[in-house]
Amino acid sequence: MVGFLQIIIYLLCVYLVYKGFEIFQIAFVSDRENVSRKHGVALGIIMIIGAFVVGAGAIYMTEAQAEAMSKQMNNIPKF
């Protein structure tokens, strides 16, 4: 069951990074008059970095939780 949770979280983290790149691409090709391209590209880069940081944090927390559950499962008495 924990393995399924890890897989789902990995997939969500990959999706989050893809969304960060999507925001960057939208900002890169946008040519609105009231928003400069430099601001859009800066926002896109911030979103990519943020997506990587949040994704890495989620994976780290998932791995820590799975490890803790694994250690507790080894302490279950066997009959």
Steps between C-alpha positions, in 0.01 A plus 500: 500500500784739579654423161185616324506823699863557403425443132206742507708767673785452251255547213352810661848648548585440133170663404583798723833549324326479161257769614795718603643467149158573354475825697850591378404432138181704527694790651772467235267527201262754651528843345246702693558873492464566872730216613862492390651177374780522759251487785323203343823308447610577856166374632533187286848427633379552857213257435736235361733531799203494738359191329833319539529598866145399587531176302828408670353581841196283436716209386727538803203499741346199324826305523537588869144384572548176307825431686334563837215266412745235383691515828176466698391205288823318590413530871167319471512179705485179297309202629 
